[in-house]
């Protein structure tokens, strides 16, 4: 593989950067809201799973009441 000069490298980087399609403000806002919703849902899921496991372990071992 031939070596690339620093000038060629930066030219290639600039060419690839021009190909990037940046999201719109609306797409960014929707994606951000979706992330917060899924983080909330995941936290509720893990909270419920933790409560169930804690109840089960407490019931099986018979202490912690």
Helices and strands as residue ranges (DSSP letters): H 6-18, H 25-61
